């Protein structure tokens, strides 16, 4: 099977690329994903994985470039140098590796597989239900929202859906929800953020991550202006009740990381994971009081400890009636 062919269904677990370039690409991808696993920086999108491998991969003799040099051969275009690898080649190889079971699916951010909207039914027996309830009573876990008591409530909006899981890994412990720009930038999304902000007792700050290009800048500006207008005109909130702060990608960030293209553009997914993690972490911590987060953790622990006591007391009262 050549790299250009598209397989269907599962592939033989023993599958291996037939040519040397394919072998090198496979090993580069596996080595980089293993590094992500060791560093606890998964999941990663296929596009992001390509950027992680620029410029020289993991030492298997390949060069990663956004636009490999092409030559005309017969009726088709081919790469002038097969060892020059673009995003398409990484994507195609990764698909085959996933179909062959060589890559854990939880390691890959797949934005085309959203959670279904399906009805829920429980077939648990009474005995099963009692056992579950007893486990919850004996080992309760209450988690207090880290954002309760903060001076503002933070949301994160990410233009590239493939970054959501990666950003949520950092934002989650701070209680910060992460929204995909695809659903955030439409009219429904803009009205939704205004409605959420209006229902809170503190101002809302939306931290924005988008590509560094004219399109990304315009989308970010339009989303901010439109959402703020909905907040003010439909919900009667002050203009500054809903604040937008584009924390990435800036020219300075892209330039420092060396990810600017020849046309002066850069994708947010191109930033190294640790760099983006630090940007997100610093932006959140600059707007949150750590003492409040700690107080919320202590309150959660206190409430968790009281659950069993209160349940037993409630059952005792029921028995006396």
N, C-alpha and C positions, 0 to 999 in steps of 0.2 A: 504493500500500500504506500503510495507516495504522499507527500505532505499536502498536496492540493486536493486529494480525495476527501470526501466527507462521509464518515462511517455512520451507520444507523444502528441504534440499540447498543447493548453491551458488547465489548470486544474481549477477545481471548486474554485472560489474566497474564499469560506469558508473552503478550505482544511486545515487540521491540521495533523501533524504527529501522528501516532496511539500509539507510545510507549513513555515512559518517557524520554529516552535518546534523541529521535528525537525532542521532545518538548524542551528539554534543549538546544540542538544544534540550533534549530530555534531561540530561544530567545537570545542565545549568538550572533548569526549572526545579528539579528535585532538590538540588543543593540549596537554592534560595528559599524554597518553602521550608526546608528543614531548619534553616537559619531563623526564619520567622517564628517557627515553632519554639525553638530554644529561647528566643527573645520575647516570646509571648506577644507577638504583634500580628496575629491572625484575627479575622480573615483578611484576605487580600483579593482585590479584583484582578481579572486578567490584564486589564490596561495598566493597573498599578504594578503588576508583576513585571511587565515589560520595562517600565521605568526603573524598577529595582535592579534590573540586569544591565542597564546602560552604565558605561559604554562597552565594557569588556566581559560581562557575564561573571561566571564563577571560575574562570581559568580553563575553559575547554576550547579555546581558540576561536570564539565567535565575537563579532562586533555587533552591537545593538544600536540601530539608528532609526529614527522615526520615518525616514524616507530613503530606503535602500536604492542604490543606483539601478536603473532598469535599462534593458536592451530589447530590441524587437527581434524575435525568433519566429519566423513563419507568420502565423496569424495571431500570435499572443506576445505579451510582454513578460520577460523573465528578469530576475535579479542578475545583474552583471557579475556579481561576486556572491556565490551561494552562502558564504560565511557571514554576509551582511544580513542581519535579522531585523525585521520590522515588527510592529504590533500584530499584524495579521498572522505571521508565522508563529509567534508566541501563543496567540489565541487558538490556532488550529492544533498545535501540538498539545496544548493543555486539554483541549476537548478530547483528544484521543487517549491521553493519559488518564483522564477522569473516567472515560468509558471502559478502560482496561482495569480500573480499580487501583491505579497506582497512586492516586491522590485522594486524601480524605475530603469528602464533600464539604465538611464543616470548615475547611481551610479556605474555601473560595467564596467570595461575595458574588452571588448570582442574583442580579436585580430583576431577572425575568421570571423568578419563581416566588411571587408574593404569597402571603398566607391566604388560604381560601376562606370565603365567607360561607361556612357550612353549619347546619344545625347540629346541636350537641345533644347526645342522649347518653344516659348512664345505665348500664346493665348490671350494676353492682347489687348484690343481695343485701339483705338487712345485716347479715353477719359482716360482710365486707364493709358496709357503711359504718357500723359500730367500731370495727377495728381502726378504720381511718380516723374517725372522730377521737378515739382514745389516743392515737398517736399525736394528733394535733393538740390535745389537752396536755399530754405529758411532755411534749416537746414543741411548745409553741414558738413562733418566731414573728415578732412585730418589728417592722422596719419603719422608722419615722422619716418622713421626707426631709432630706438635708436642706431643702430650700425654705422650709417653714421658718419664719422669723427673720429671714434675710431682707435687706432693704429693697431688693428688686428680685424679680423672678426671671431666670435665664432660660432661653430656648436656643437651639442650634439649628440652622438651616444649611443643608449641604446641596450644592448644585448637582454634583455627580452622585447618583444613587449608589454607585459602587463604593463610595466612601462611608456610607451610613454606619455599617457594622464596625468598621475600623474606628470611627470617631466615637461611636456609642461606647466602645470599650473604655475610653478615657472619661467621657462625660457622665456615664452611668453612676459611678460612686458619688458624684456631686449632686445627683438628683436631676440632672439636666437632660430633657428629652431631645432627641435628634430627629429632624424631619427631612425628608427628601425634597430637594428643590423642585422636582418634577410635579409633586403634589402641592407644594408650597406656593409656587409662582402663578398658578391659575387663579381665576377669580374666586373659586370656592376656597382655595387655600388662603388667599389674602383676607377674605371675610372671616375665615376660621381663626386666624391668628388675632385679628381685631376682637373677635368675640371672646377668645380665651383671655386676652389681656383685660377686657372690661370686667370679667368675672373675678379678677384677683384684687386683693386689697392693697397691692403694691404695684409699681410700674413694672413693665416687662421689657427686657433687653433681648433682642434677637441677634445672636452672633452668626455672621454669615460667612460661608466658605464657598468660593466660586473660582473659576478659571481666571487667569489674567489675560483677558482679551476684551475687545470692544463689546462683544455679545454678553460676556459674563458681567461686565461693569454695568451695562444698560439694564440687564435683568435685575441685578441687585438694587439699583436705584429705583426702578419702576416698582418693585415689590415693596420697598420701604415707603415710597410716597403713597402708593395705593392703599396699603394696609393702614397707614397712619390716617389717611382720609376716611376710611371706613370707621376706624376707632373714634374719630372726632365727630363725624357727621351722623353716624348711625347709633353710636353708643354714648355720645355726649362726653367723651373723655378728653382731657387736655392733650394738646398735640404731643407733649413730651412724655405722655403716659406709656407710649410705645416707641422704644428706641431701637435703631438698627445700627450694628457695628460690623463692618466687613473686616474680619480679622485675617483673611487669606483669600486669595493669593495676591500679594502686592509685588510691585516691580522689585523692590529691595529683597524680598524673600526669594523670589525666583532667581534673581541675579546671584545672590549669595550661595544658593544651592546649585547653580550652574545648569538650570533646566529651561532657560529661555531658548525658544526656537530662533531660527534665522530671521523670522519675520517679527520678532519681538513679543511673541505670545508664549504662554506656558499653561499647562494643565495642573490643577491642584493635586491631582493624583500623582504627579511627577515628584512632589516633595518626598524626601526620605521619611519613613514612618516616624522615626524618633523626632525629626524636626517638626512634623505636623502635630505629633502628640504634645510636644512642648508648647507650641503655639496655642493649642486648645486648652491645655492645663493652665497656662499662665493667664489666658484671657478670662477663664472662669474664676480662678483664685483671686484675680484682681478685683472681682465684683462680689465676692462672698467673704463673710466674716468666719474665719475658722473656728472661733469660739462658739458660734451659733451651730455650726455643723457638729461640733463635739457635744454640745448640750442636747442636740437631737438624738445622737447616738446613745447618750446616757439615758435619755427618757425612754427610748425604744427598749433598752435592756431592762429598765425598771418595769415598764408595762408588760414585757414578756414574762418576767418573773411573777407577776400577779395573776396571770391567766388561770393556772390550775387552781389556785386558792379561791378565786371568784367563782369558777365553775362548780367546785365542790360545795361552796357556800350556797349557791343557787339551787343545786340539787337537794341539799339538806332542807332548805326552805320549802321546796316543792313537796318533800316527804312529810313535812309537818302539817301541811294544809289538808 
